[in-house]
Amino acid sequence: MTTDYMIKIELRKVKQGEYFRRKPMAKTEFIRGHYNRKSQYDGFASFACNDTEDMNREIYLKPTTMVFIEPTY
């Protein structure tokens, strides 16, 4: 696998339901989910991201996090 075809982009610019990777050579792909507003309990605004291999695994990333997507033509 090469990183030549991966595009580095902010998570906030990835559409909901679109696949992305956290690193260019990563095996795990995530699906961008819903947006969580900033609250006094959570601390910061975030996107819920689900693992494609394990539906019970969910991570929360800041909108400014840089991720990698495959271009579609």
PDB file of N, H, CA, C and O in Angstrom:
ATOM      1  N   MET A   1       0.844  -1.172   0.000  1.00  0.00           N
ATOM      2  CA  MET A   1       0.000   0.000   0.000  1.00  0.00           C
ATOM      3  C   MET A   1       0.895   1.243   0.000  1.00  0.00           C
ATOM      4  O   MET A   1       1.828   1.329   0.798  1.00  0.00           O
ATOM      5  N   THR A   2       0.628   2.183  -0.865  1.00  0.00           N
ATOM      6  H   THR A   2      -0.130   2.113  -1.514  1.00  0.00           H
ATOM      7  CA  THR A   2       1.398   3.421  -0.907  1.00  0.00           C
ATOM      8  C   THR A   2       0.536   4.575  -0.439  1.00  0.00           C
ATOM      9  O   THR A   2      -0.692   4.503  -0.465  1.00  0.00           O
ATOM     10  N   THR A   3       1.188   5.628  -0.017  1.00  0.00           N
ATOM     11  H   THR A   3       2.186   5.687   0.004  1.00  0.00           H
ATOM     12  CA  THR A   3       0.468   6.807   0.484  1.00  0.00           C
ATOM     13  C   THR A   3       0.293   7.867  -0.596  1.00  0.00           C
ATOM     14  O   THR A   3      -0.196   8.960  -0.306  1.00  0.00           O
ATOM     15  N   ASP A   4       0.677   7.573  -1.825  1.00  0.00           N
ATOM     16  H   ASP A   4       1.074   6.686  -2.060  1.00  0.00           H
ATOM     17  CA  ASP A   4       0.613   8.570  -2.892  1.00  0.00           C
ATOM     18  C   ASP A   4      -0.806   8.996  -3.217  1.00  0.00           C
ATOM     19  O   ASP A   4      -1.027  10.126  -3.653  1.00  0.00           O
ATOM     20  N   TYR A   5      -1.760   8.122  -3.015  1.00  0.00           N
ATOM     21  H   TYR A   5      -1.580   7.204  -2.661  1.00  0.00           H
ATOM     22  CA  TYR A   5      -3.124   8.426  -3.419  1.00  0.00           C
ATOM     23  C   TYR A   5      -4.000   8.920  -2.270  1.00  0.00           C
ATOM     24  O   TYR A   5      -5.177   9.211  -2.487  1.00  0.00           O
ATOM     25  N   MET A   6      -3.465   9.022  -1.066  1.00  0.00           N
ATOM     26  H   MET A   6      -2.509   8.786  -0.890  1.00  0.00           H
ATOM     27  CA  MET A   6      -4.232   9.480   0.087  1.00  0.00           C
ATOM     28  C   MET A   6      -4.192  11.004   0.181  1.00  0.00           C
ATOM     29  O   MET A   6      -3.158  11.622  -0.071  1.00  0.00           O
ATOM     30  N   ILE A   7      -5.321  11.601   0.543  1.00  0.00           N
ATOM     31  H   ILE A   7      -6.161  11.099   0.748  1.00  0.00           H
ATOM     32  CA  ILE A   7      -5.420  13.050   0.683  1.00  0.00           C
ATOM     33  C   ILE A   7      -5.566  13.390   2.161  1.00  0.00           C
ATOM     34  O   ILE A   7      -6.404  12.813   2.854  1.00  0.00           O
ATOM     35  N   LYS A   8      -4.754  14.322   2.641  1.00  0.00           N
ATOM     36  H   LYS A   8      -4.074  14.791   2.078  1.00  0.00           H
ATOM     37  CA  LYS A   8      -4.813  14.767   4.031  1.00  0.00           C
ATOM     38  C   LYS A   8      -5.825  15.912   4.125  1.00  0.00           C
ATOM     39  O   LYS A   8      -5.740  16.886   3.377  1.00  0.00           O
ATOM     40  N   ILE A   9      -6.784  15.785   5.052  1.00  0.00           N
ATOM     41  H   ILE A   9      -6.853  14.993   5.659  1.00  0.00           H
ATOM     42  CA  ILE A   9      -7.877  16.737   5.152  1.00  0.00           C
ATOM     43  C   ILE A   9      -8.340  16.832   6.603  1.00  0.00           C
ATOM     44  O   ILE A   9      -8.162  15.889   7.374  1.00  0.00           O
ATOM     45  N   GLU A  10      -8.932  17.964   6.980  1.00  0.00           N
ATOM     46  H   GLU A  10      -9.076  18.730   6.354  1.00  0.00           H
ATOM     47  CA  GLU A  10      -9.498  18.106   8.319  1.00  0.00           C
ATOM     48  C   GLU A  10     -10.757  17.259   8.427  1.00  0.00           C
ATOM     49  O   GLU A  10     -11.496  17.102   7.455  1.00  0.00           O
ATOM     50  N   LEU A  11     -10.994  16.721   9.605  1.00  0.00           N
ATOM     51  H   LEU A  11     -10.394  16.849  10.395  1.00  0.00           H
ATOM     52  CA  LEU A  11     -12.153  15.857   9.824  1.00  0.00           C
ATOM     53  C   LEU A  11     -13.464  16.592   9.575  1.00  0.00           C
ATOM     54  O   LEU A  11     -14.424  15.981   9.107  1.00  0.00           O
ATOM     55  N   ARG A  12     -13.529  17.883   9.875  1.00  0.00           N
ATOM     56  H   ARG A  12     -12.749  18.379  10.255  1.00  0.00           H
ATOM     57  CA  ARG A  12     -14.772  18.639   9.679  1.00  0.00           C
ATOM     58  C   ARG A  12     -15.186  18.728   8.209  1.00  0.00           C
ATOM     59  O   ARG A  12     -16.354  18.979   7.913  1.00  0.00           O
ATOM     60  N   LYS A  13     -14.240  18.525   7.287  1.00  0.00           N
ATOM     61  H   LYS A  13     -13.291  18.322   7.528  1.00  0.00           H
ATOM     62  CA  LYS A  13     -14.538  18.595   5.859  1.00  0.00           C
ATOM     63  C   LYS A  13     -14.943  17.244   5.269  1.00  0.00           C
ATOM     64  O   LYS A  13     -15.355  17.167   4.111  1.00  0.00           O
ATOM     65  N   VAL A  14     -14.826  16.186   6.061  1.00  0.00           N
ATOM     66  H   VAL A  14     -14.491  16.248   7.001  1.00  0.00           H
ATOM     67  CA  VAL A  14     -15.252  14.854   5.629  1.00  0.00           C
ATOM     68  C   VAL A  14     -16.764  14.767   5.831  1.00  0.00           C
ATOM     69  O   VAL A  14     -17.272  15.149   6.884  1.00  0.00           O
ATOM     70  N   LYS A  15     -17.475  14.270   4.837  1.00  0.00           N
ATOM     71  H   LYS A  15     -17.062  13.959   3.981  1.00  0.00           H
ATOM     72  CA  LYS A  15     -18.935  14.174   4.932  1.00  0.00           C
ATOM     73  C   LYS A  15     -19.347  13.060   5.881  1.00  0.00           C
ATOM     74  O   LYS A  15     -18.627  12.077   6.055  1.00  0.00           O
ATOM     75  N   GLN A  16     -20.501  13.226   6.484  1.00  0.00           N
ATOM     76  H   GLN A  16     -21.086  14.024   6.342  1.00  0.00           H
ATOM     77  CA  GLN A  16     -21.017  12.199   7.387  1.00  0.00           C
ATOM     78  C   GLN A  16     -21.255  10.911   6.604  1.00  0.00           C
ATOM     79  O   GLN A  16     -21.858  10.924   5.530  1.00  0.00           O
ATOM     80  N   GLY A  17     -20.769   9.790   7.162  1.00  0.00           N
ATOM     81  H   GLY A  17     -20.279   9.779   8.034  1.00  0.00           H
ATOM     82  CA  GLY A  17     -20.896   8.497   6.509  1.00  0.00           C
ATOM     83  C   GLY A  17     -19.737   8.142   5.593  1.00  0.00           C
ATOM     84  O   GLY A  17     -19.706   7.044   5.038  1.00  0.00           O
ATOM     85  N   GLU A  18     -18.792   9.044   5.428  1.00  0.00           N
ATOM     86  H   GLU A  18     -18.817   9.936   5.879  1.00  0.00           H
ATOM     87  CA  GLU A  18     -17.635   8.808   4.555  1.00  0.00           C
ATOM     88  C   GLU A  18     -16.524   8.092   5.323  1.00  0.00           C
ATOM     89  O   GLU A  18     -16.368   8.288   6.528  1.00  0.00           O
ATOM     90  N   TYR A  19     -15.762   7.270   4.624  1.00  0.00           N
ATOM     91  H   TYR A  19     -15.889   7.111   3.645  1.00  0.00           H
ATOM     92  CA  TYR A  19     -14.659   6.514   5.216  1.00  0.00           C
ATOM     93  C   TYR A  19     -13.396   7.362   5.265  1.00  0.00           C
ATOM     94  O   TYR A  19     -13.157   8.186   4.383  1.00  0.00           O
ATOM     95  N   PHE A  20     -12.586   7.154   6.307  1.00  0.00           N
ATOM     96  H   PHE A  20     -12.780   6.484   7.023  1.00  0.00           H
ATOM     97  CA  PHE A  20     -11.293   7.820   6.428  1.00  0.00           C
ATOM     98  C   PHE A  20     -10.367   6.968   7.282  1.00  0.00           C
ATOM     99  O   PHE A  20     -10.797   6.034   7.959  1.00  0.00           O
ATOM    100  N   ARG A  21      -9.085   7.312   7.234  1.00  0.00           N
ATOM    101  H   ARG A  21      -8.735   8.070   6.684  1.00  0.00           H
ATOM    102  CA  ARG A  21      -8.065   6.662   8.060  1.00  0.00           C
ATOM    103  C   ARG A  21      -7.358   7.738   8.873  1.00  0.00           C
ATOM    104  O   ARG A  21      -7.280   8.892   8.453  1.00  0.00           O
ATOM    105  N   ARG A  22      -6.845   7.357  10.031  1.00  0.00           N
ATOM    106  H   ARG A  22      -6.908   6.419  10.372  1.00  0.00           H
ATOM    107  CA  ARG A  22      -6.146   8.317  10.888  1.00  0.00           C
ATOM    108  C   ARG A  22      -4.706   8.517  10.460  1.00  0.00           C
ATOM    109  O   ARG A  22      -4.135   9.581  10.701  1.00  0.00           O
ATOM    110  N   LYS A  23      -4.101   7.508   9.825  1.00  0.00           N
ATOM    111  H   LYS A  23      -4.565   6.644   9.630  1.00  0.00           H
ATOM    112  CA  LYS A  23      -2.738   7.592   9.300  1.00  0.00           C
ATOM    113  C   LYS A  23      -2.765   7.027   7.884  1.00  0.00           C
ATOM    114  O   LYS A  23      -3.619   6.194   7.581  1.00  0.00           O
ATOM    115  N   PRO A  24      -1.862   7.450   7.013  1.00  0.00           N
ATOM    116  CA  PRO A  24      -1.908   6.976   5.622  1.00  0.00           C
ATOM    117  C   PRO A  24      -1.704   5.474   5.467  1.00  0.00           C
ATOM    118  O   PRO A  24      -2.268   4.875   4.552  1.00  0.00           O
ATOM    119  N   MET A  25      -0.909   4.848   6.340  1.00  0.00           N
ATOM    120  H   MET A  25      -0.450   5.335   7.083  1.00  0.00           H
ATOM    121  CA  MET A  25      -0.637   3.419   6.233  1.00  0.00           C
ATOM    122  C   MET A  25      -1.480   2.576   7.197  1.00  0.00           C
ATOM    123  O   MET A  25      -1.210   1.386   7.363  1.00  0.00           O
ATOM    124  N   ALA A  26      -2.484   3.164   7.829  1.00  0.00           N
ATOM    125  H   ALA A  26      -2.703   4.131   7.694  1.00  0.00           H
ATOM    126  CA  ALA A  26      -3.301   2.454   8.819  1.00  0.00           C
ATOM    127  C   ALA A  26      -4.161   1.384   8.156  1.00  0.00           C
ATOM    128  O   ALA A  26      -4.618   1.556   7.026  1.00  0.00           O
ATOM    129  N   LYS A  27      -4.376   0.280   8.864  1.00  0.00           N
ATOM    130  H   LYS A  27      -4.004   0.140   9.781  1.00  0.00           H
ATOM    131  CA  LYS A  27      -5.257  -0.784   8.381  1.00  0.00           C
ATOM    132  C   LYS A  27      -6.705  -0.500   8.733  1.00  0.00           C
ATOM    133  O   LYS A  27      -7.616  -0.906   8.012  1.00  0.00           O
ATOM    134  N   THR A  28      -6.919   0.198   9.844  1.00  0.00           N
ATOM    135  H   THR A  28      -6.179   0.527  10.431  1.00  0.00           H
ATOM    136  CA  THR A  28      -8.275   0.470  10.334  1.00  0.00           C
ATOM    137  C   THR A  28      -8.881   1.669   9.636  1.00  0.00           C
ATOM    138  O   THR A  28      -8.262   2.729   9.544  1.00  0.00           O
ATOM    139  N   GLU A  29     -10.101   1.493   9.143  1.00  0.00           N
ATOM    140  H   GLU A  29     -10.604   0.633   9.218  1.00  0.00           H
ATOM    141  CA  GLU A  29     -10.852   2.594   8.563  1.00  0.00           C
ATOM    142  C   GLU A  29     -12.001   2.944   9.500  1.00  0.00           C
ATOM    143  O   GLU A  29     -12.559   2.082  10.179  1.00  0.00           O
ATOM    144  N   PHE A  30     -12.334   4.213   9.519  1.00  0.00           N
ATOM    145  H   PHE A  30     -11.881   4.913   8.967  1.00  0.00           H
ATOM    146  CA  PHE A  30     -13.426   4.703  10.345  1.00  0.00           C
ATOM    147  C   PHE A  30     -14.478   5.360   9.473  1.00  0.00           C
ATOM    148  O   PHE A  30     -14.202   5.767   8.344  1.00  0.00           O
ATOM    149  N   ILE A  31     -15.686   5.460  10.009  1.00  0.00           N
ATOM    150  H   ILE A  31     -15.909   5.130  10.926  1.00  0.00           H
ATOM    151  CA  ILE A  31     -16.786   6.153   9.353  1.00  0.00           C
ATOM    152  C   ILE A  31     -17.118   7.374  10.196  1.00  0.00           C
ATOM    153  O   ILE A  31     -17.353   7.253  11.399  1.00  0.00           O
ATOM    154  N   ARG A  32     -17.139   8.549   9.576  1.00  0.00           N
ATOM    155  H   ARG A  32     -16.949   8.647   8.599  1.00  0.00           H
ATOM    156  CA  ARG A  32     -17.466   9.747  10.333  1.00  0.00           C
ATOM    157  C   ARG A  32     -18.944   9.749  10.676  1.00  0.00           C
ATOM    158  O   ARG A  32     -19.796   9.579   9.803  1.00  0.00           O
ATOM    159  N   GLY A  33     -19.240   9.940  11.944  1.00  0.00           N
ATOM    160  H   GLY A  33     -18.548  10.077  12.653  1.00  0.00           H
ATOM    161  CA  GLY A  33     -20.620   9.911  12.421  1.00  0.00           C
ATOM    162  C   GLY A  33     -21.132  11.297  12.778  1.00  0.00           C
ATOM    163  O   GLY A  33     -20.784  12.289  12.137  1.00  0.00           O
ATOM    164  N   HIS A  34     -21.958  11.349  13.805  1.00  0.00           N
ATOM    165  H   HIS A  34     -22.240  10.544  14.326  1.00  0.00           H
ATOM    166  CA  HIS A  34     -22.630  12.582  14.198  1.00  0.00           C
ATOM    167  C   HIS A  34     -21.697  13.545  14.927  1.00  0.00           C
ATOM    168  O   HIS A  34     -20.606  13.174  15.360  1.00  0.00           O
ATOM    169  N   TYR A  35     -22.155  14.792  15.051  1.00  0.00           N
ATOM    170  H   TYR A  35     -23.041  15.094  14.700  1.00  0.00           H
ATOM    171  CA  TYR A  35     -21.397  15.860  15.695  1.00  0.00           C
ATOM    172  C   TYR A  35     -21.906  16.050  17.121  1.00  0.00           C
ATOM    173  O   TYR A  35     -23.114  16.092  17.355  1.00  0.00           O
ATOM    174  N   ASN A  36     -20.984  16.165  18.068  1.00  0.00           N
ATOM    175  H   ASN A  36     -20.003  16.131  17.878  1.00  0.00           H
ATOM    176  CA  ASN A  36     -21.320  16.453  19.465  1.00  0.00           C
ATOM    177  C   ASN A  36     -20.887  17.878  19.775  1.00  0.00           C
ATOM    178  O   ASN A  36     -19.715  18.227  19.633  1.00  0.00           O
ATOM    179  N   ARG A  37     -21.845  18.700  20.202  1.00  0.00           N
ATOM    180  H   ARG A  37     -22.797  18.416  20.318  1.00  0.00           H
ATOM    181  CA  ARG A  37     -21.517  20.078  20.551  1.00  0.00           C
ATOM    182  C   ARG A  37     -20.667  20.126  21.812  1.00  0.00           C
ATOM    183  O   ARG A  37     -20.650  19.181  22.601  1.00  0.00           O
ATOM    184  N   LYS A  38     -19.972  21.223  21.989  1.00  0.00           N
ATOM    185  H   LYS A  38     -19.985  21.991  21.349  1.00  0.00           H
ATOM    186  CA  LYS A  38     -19.188  21.433  23.207  1.00  0.00           C
ATOM    187  C   LYS A  38     -20.155  21.597  24.379  1.00  0.00           C
ATOM    188  O   LYS A  38     -21.162  22.296  24.273  1.00  0.00           O
ATOM    189  N   SER A  39     -19.837  20.945  25.493  1.00  0.00           N
ATOM    190  H   SER A  39     -19.018  20.377  25.579  1.00  0.00           H
ATOM    191  CA  SER A  39     -20.655  21.093  26.686  1.00  0.00           C
ATOM    192  C   SER A  39     -19.749  21.191  27.911  1.00  0.00           C
ATOM    193  O   SER A  39     -18.546  20.941  27.824  1.00  0.00           O
ATOM    194  N   GLN A  40     -20.318  21.546  29.020  1.00  0.00           N
ATOM    195  H   GLN A  40     -21.294  21.749  29.090  1.00  0.00           H
ATOM    196  CA  GLN A  40     -19.507  21.679  30.230  1.00  0.00           C
ATOM    197  C   GLN A  40     -19.057  20.327  30.754  1.00  0.00           C
ATOM    198  O   GLN A  40     -18.124  20.258  31.554  1.00  0.00           O
ATOM    199  N   TYR A  41     -19.700  19.256  30.322  1.00  0.00           N
ATOM    200  H   TYR A  41     -20.458  19.312  29.673  1.00  0.00           H
ATOM    201  CA  TYR A  41     -19.342  17.918  30.803  1.00  0.00           C
ATOM    202  C   TYR A  41     -18.291  17.249  29.926  1.00  0.00           C
ATOM    203  O   TYR A  41     -17.366  16.618  30.438  1.00  0.00           O
ATOM    204  N   ASP A  42     -18.424  17.380  28.609  1.00  0.00           N
ATOM    205  H   ASP A  42     -19.175  17.892  28.193  1.00  0.00           H
ATOM    206  CA  ASP A  42     -17.506  16.720  27.684  1.00  0.00           C
ATOM    207  C   ASP A  42     -16.220  17.503  27.461  1.00  0.00           C
ATOM    208  O   ASP A  42     -15.169  16.909  27.218  1.00  0.00           O
ATOM    209  N   GLY A  43     -16.287  18.801  27.540  1.00  0.00           N
ATOM    210  H   GLY A  43     -17.140  19.283  27.737  1.00  0.00           H
ATOM    211  CA  GLY A  43     -15.085  19.614  27.402  1.00  0.00           C
ATOM    212  C   GLY A  43     -14.869  20.208  26.025  1.00  0.00           C
ATOM    213  O   GLY A  43     -14.610  21.407  25.922  1.00  0.00           O
ATOM    214  N   PHE A  44     -14.964  19.424  24.965  1.00  0.00           N
ATOM    215  H   PHE A  44     -15.174  18.450  25.049  1.00  0.00           H
ATOM    216  CA  PHE A  44     -14.728  19.968  23.630  1.00  0.00           C
ATOM    217  C   PHE A  44     -15.715  19.366  22.639  1.00  0.00           C
ATOM    218  O   PHE A  44     -16.268  18.290  22.867  1.00  0.00           O
ATOM    219  N   ALA A  45     -15.925  20.072  21.543  1.00  0.00           N
ATOM    220  H   ALA A  45     -15.476  20.946  21.357  1.00  0.00           H
ATOM    221  CA  ALA A  45     -16.788  19.576  20.476  1.00  0.00           C
ATOM    222  C   ALA A  45     -16.070  18.435  19.763  1.00  0.00           C
ATOM    223  O   ALA A  45     -14.845  18.443  19.648  1.00  0.00           O
ATOM    224  N   SER A  46     -16.828  17.461  19.289  1.00  0.00           N
ATOM    225  H   SER A  46     -17.823  17.455  19.383  1.00  0.00           H
ATOM    226  CA  SER A  46     -16.185  16.301  18.663  1.00  0.00           C
ATOM    227  C   SER A  46     -17.119  15.638  17.661  1.00  0.00           C
ATOM    228  O   SER A  46     -18.327  15.877  17.647  1.00  0.00           O
ATOM    229  N   PHE A  47     -16.516  14.792  16.819  1.00  0.00           N
ATOM    230  H   PHE A  47     -15.535  14.599  16.831  1.00  0.00           H
ATOM    231  CA  PHE A  47     -17.261  13.921  15.919  1.00  0.00           C
ATOM    232  C   PHE A  47     -17.142  12.496  16.439  1.00  0.00           C
ATOM    233  O   PHE A  47     -16.064  12.073  16.855  1.00  0.00           O
ATOM    234  N   ALA A  48     -18.230  11.764  16.417  1.00  0.00           N
ATOM    235  H   ALA A  48     -19.106  12.108  16.079  1.00  0.00           H
ATOM    236  CA  ALA A  48     -18.206  10.341  16.757  1.00  0.00           C
ATOM    237  C   ALA A  48     -17.799   9.585  15.499  1.00  0.00           C
ATOM    238  O   ALA A  48     -18.376   9.794  14.432  1.00  0.00           O
ATOM    239  N   CYS A  49     -16.809   8.711  15.623  1.00  0.00           N
ATOM    240  H   CYS A  49     -16.341   8.541  16.490  1.00  0.00           H
ATOM    241  CA  CYS A  49     -16.284   7.962  14.481  1.00  0.00           C
ATOM    242  C   CYS A  49     -16.318   6.478  14.811  1.00  0.00           C
ATOM    243  O   CYS A  49     -15.793   6.060  15.843  1.00  0.00           O
ATOM    244  N   ASN A  50     -16.929   5.683  13.947  1.00  0.00           N
ATOM    245  H   ASN A  50     -17.355   6.023  13.108  1.00  0.00           H
ATOM    246  CA  ASN A  50     -17.090   4.248  14.175  1.00  0.00           C
ATOM    247  C   ASN A  50     -16.098   3.449  13.353  1.00  0.00           C
ATOM    248  O   ASN A  50     -15.832   3.770  12.194  1.00  0.00           O
ATOM    249  N   ASP A  51     -15.553   2.403  13.963  1.00  0.00           N
ATOM    250  H   ASP A  51     -15.769   2.142  14.904  1.00  0.00           H
ATOM    251  CA  ASP A  51     -14.642   1.479  13.302  1.00  0.00           C
ATOM    252  C   ASP A  51     -15.445   0.623  12.322  1.00  0.00           C
ATOM    253  O   ASP A  51     -16.542   0.173  12.652  1.00  0.00           O
ATOM    254  N   THR A  52     -14.910   0.396  11.124  1.00  0.00           N
ATOM    255  H   THR A  52     -14.018   0.762  10.856  1.00  0.00           H
ATOM    256  CA  THR A  52     -15.628  -0.407  10.130  1.00  0.00           C
ATOM    257  C   THR A  52     -15.590  -1.892  10.457  1.00  0.00           C
ATOM    258  O   THR A  52     -16.488  -2.629  10.050  1.00  0.00           O
ATOM    259  N   GLU A  53     -14.568  -2.354  11.186  1.00  0.00           N
ATOM    260  H   GLU A  53     -13.838  -1.756  11.517  1.00  0.00           H
ATOM    261  CA  GLU A  53     -14.424  -3.769  11.520  1.00  0.00           C
ATOM    262  C   GLU A  53     -15.169  -4.153  12.799  1.00  0.00           C
ATOM    263  O   GLU A  53     -15.614  -5.293  12.933  1.00  0.00           O
ATOM    264  N   ASP A  54     -15.309  -3.225  13.731  1.00  0.00           N
ATOM    265  H   ASP A  54     -14.948  -2.299  13.622  1.00  0.00           H
ATOM    266  CA  ASP A  54     -15.914  -3.505  15.031  1.00  0.00           C
ATOM    267  C   ASP A  54     -16.966  -2.442  15.319  1.00  0.00           C
ATOM    268  O   ASP A  54     -16.624  -1.307  15.652  1.00  0.00           O
ATOM    269  N   MET A  55     -18.233  -2.794  15.196  1.00  0.00           N
ATOM    270  H   MET A  55     -18.511  -3.716  14.926  1.00  0.00           H
ATOM    271  CA  MET A  55     -19.305  -1.812  15.336  1.00  0.00           C
ATOM    272  C   MET A  55     -19.441  -1.264  16.753  1.00  0.00           C
ATOM    273  O   MET A  55     -20.080  -0.230  16.946  1.00  0.00           O
ATOM    274  N   ASN A  56     -18.854  -1.930  17.752  1.00  0.00           N
ATOM    275  H   ASN A  56     -18.335  -2.770  17.596  1.00  0.00           H
ATOM    276  CA  ASN A  56     -18.928  -1.459  19.130  1.00  0.00           C
ATOM    277  C   ASN A  56     -17.812  -0.481  19.482  1.00  0.00           C
ATOM    278  O   ASN A  56     -17.829   0.111  20.561  1.00  0.00           O
ATOM    279  N   ARG A  57     -16.855  -0.306  18.598  1.00  0.00           N
ATOM    280  H   ARG A  57     -16.840  -0.787  17.722  1.00  0.00           H
ATOM    281  CA  ARG A  57     -15.743   0.614  18.850  1.00  0.00           C
ATOM    282  C   ARG A  57     -16.079   1.977  18.267  1.00  0.00           C
ATOM    283  O   ARG A  57     -16.324   2.106  17.068  1.00  0.00           O
ATOM    284  N   GLU A  58     -16.089   2.988  19.120  1.00  0.00           N
ATOM    285  H   GLU A  58     -15.890   2.883  20.094  1.00  0.00           H
ATOM    286  CA  GLU A  58     -16.378   4.343  18.689  1.00  0.00           C
ATOM    287  C   GLU A  58     -15.358   5.272  19.337  1.00  0.00           C
ATOM    288  O   GLU A  58     -15.102   5.182  20.538  1.00  0.00           O
ATOM    289  N   ILE A  59     -14.782   6.160  18.539  1.00  0.00           N
ATOM    290  H   ILE A  59     -14.991   6.233  17.564  1.00  0.00           H
ATOM    291  CA  ILE A  59     -13.837   7.130  19.064  1.00  0.00           C
ATOM    292  C   ILE A  59     -14.393   8.523  18.806  1.00  0.00           C
ATOM    293  O   ILE A  59     -15.216   8.724  17.913  1.00  0.00           O
ATOM    294  N   TYR A  60     -13.933   9.471  19.597  1.00  0.00           N
ATOM    295  H   TYR A  60     -13.264   9.307  20.323  1.00  0.00           H
ATOM    296  CA  TYR A  60     -14.369  10.862  19.471  1.00  0.00           C
ATOM    297  C   TYR A  60     -13.161  11.711  19.140  1.00  0.00           C
ATOM    298  O   TYR A  60     -12.180  11.735  19.885  1.00  0.00           O
ATOM    299  N   LEU A  61     -13.237  12.411  18.015  1.00  0.00           N
ATOM    300  H   LEU A  61     -14.033  12.391  17.410  1.00  0.00           H
ATOM    301  CA  LEU A  61     -12.122  13.224  17.538  1.00  0.00           C
ATOM    302  C   LEU A  61     -12.553  14.674  17.374  1.00  0.00           C
ATOM    303  O   LEU A  61     -13.703  14.962  17.043  1.00  0.00           O
ATOM    304  N   LYS A  62     -11.617  15.576  17.611  1.00  0.00           N
ATOM    305  H   LYS A  62     -10.682  15.342  17.881  1.00  0.00           H
ATOM    306  CA  LYS A  62     -11.880  17.003  17.431  1.00  0.00           C
ATOM    307  C   LYS A  62     -12.059  17.301  15.938  1.00  0.00           C
ATOM    308  O   LYS A  62     -11.474  16.615  15.100  1.00  0.00           O
ATOM    309  N   PRO A  63     -12.859  18.315  15.601  1.00  0.00           N
ATOM    310  CA  PRO A  63     -13.061  18.665  14.187  1.00  0.00           C
ATOM    311  C   PRO A  63     -11.784  19.090  13.471  1.00  0.00           C
ATOM    312  O   PRO A  63     -11.713  19.009  12.245  1.00  0.00           O
ATOM    313  N   THR A  64     -10.777  19.541  14.211  1.00  0.00           N
ATOM    314  H   THR A  64     -10.834  19.607  15.207  1.00  0.00           H
ATOM    315  CA  THR A  64      -9.528  19.997  13.588  1.00  0.00           C
ATOM    316  C   THR A  64      -8.531  18.866  13.357  1.00  0.00           C
ATOM    317  O   THR A  64      -7.441  19.112  12.842  1.00  0.00           O
ATOM    318  N   THR A  65      -8.874  17.641  13.723  1.00  0.00           N
ATOM    319  H   THR A  65      -9.760  17.441  14.142  1.00  0.00           H
ATOM    320  CA  THR A  65      -7.986  16.500  13.536  1.00  0.00           C
ATOM    321  C   THR A  65      -7.756  16.247  12.043  1.00  0.00           C
ATOM    322  O   THR A  65      -8.701  16.227  11.255  1.00  0.00           O
ATOM    323  N   MET A  66      -6.493  16.056  11.668  1.00  0.00           N
ATOM    324  H   MET A  66      -5.726  16.072  12.308  1.00  0.00           H
ATOM    325  CA  MET A  66      -6.161  15.771  10.282  1.00  0.00           C
ATOM    326  C   MET A  66      -6.293  14.273  10.048  1.00  0.00           C
ATOM    327  O   MET A  66      -5.748  13.470  10.806  1.00  0.00           O
ATOM    328  N   VAL A  67      -7.028  13.893   8.985  1.00  0.00           N
ATOM    329  H   VAL A  67      -7.471  14.545   8.370  1.00  0.00           H
ATOM    330  CA  VAL A  67      -7.245  12.493   8.630  1.00  0.00           C
ATOM    331  C   VAL A  67      -6.933  12.305   7.156  1.00  0.00           C
ATOM    332  O   VAL A  67      -6.682  13.277   6.443  1.00  0.00           O
ATOM    333  N   PHE A  68      -6.947  11.061   6.697  1.00  0.00           N
ATOM    334  H   PHE A  68      -7.151  10.272   7.277  1.00  0.00           H
ATOM    335  CA  PHE A  68      -6.608  10.740   5.315  1.00  0.00           C
ATOM    336  C   PHE A  68      -7.787  10.051   4.640  1.00  0.00           C
ATOM    337  O   PHE A  68      -8.396   9.143   5.206  1.00  0.00           O
ATOM    338  N   ILE A  69      -8.099  10.491   3.432  1.00  0.00           N
ATOM    339  H   ILE A  69      -7.605  11.229   2.973  1.00  0.00           H
ATOM    340  CA  ILE A  69      -9.176   9.891   2.648  1.00  0.00           C
ATOM    341  C   ILE A  69      -8.633   9.479   1.292  1.00  0.00           C
ATOM    342  O   ILE A  69      -7.602   9.981   0.843  1.00  0.00           O
ATOM    343  N   GLU A  70      -9.338   8.557   0.643  1.00  0.00           N
ATOM    344  H   GLU A  70     -10.175   8.149   1.008  1.00  0.00           H
ATOM    345  CA  GLU A  70      -9.003   8.176  -0.722  1.00  0.00           C
ATOM    346  C   GLU A  70      -9.802   9.047  -1.672  1.00  0.00           C
ATOM    347  O   GLU A  70     -11.003   9.229  -1.476  1.00  0.00           O
ATOM    348  N   PRO A  71      -9.164   9.587  -2.695  1.00  0.00           N
ATOM    349  CA  PRO A  71      -9.906  10.440  -3.630  1.00  0.00           C
ATOM    350  C   PRO A  71     -10.884   9.631  -4.462  1.00  0.00           C
ATOM    351  O   PRO A  71     -10.612   8.483  -4.812  1.00  0.00           O
ATOM    352  N   THR A  72     -12.007  10.224  -4.774  1.00  0.00           N
ATOM    353  H   THR A  72     -12.227  11.158  -4.491  1.00  0.00           H
ATOM    354  CA  THR A  72     -12.981   9.609  -5.672  1.00  0.00           C
ATOM    355  C   THR A  72     -13.056  10.434  -6.945  1.00  0.00           C
ATOM    356  O   THR A  72     -13.136  11.662  -6.898  1.00  0.00           O
ATOM    357  N   TYR A  73     -13.030   9.764  -8.064  1.00  0.00           N
ATOM    358  H   TYR A  73     -12.965   8.767  -8.103  1.00  0.00           H
ATOM    359  CA  TYR A  73     -13.026  10.455  -9.356  1.00  0.00           C
ATOM    360  C   TYR A  73     -14.335  10.281 -10.056  1.00  0.00           C
ATOM    361  O   TYR A  73     -14.518  10.794 -11.160  1.00  0.00           O
TER     362      TYR A  73
END
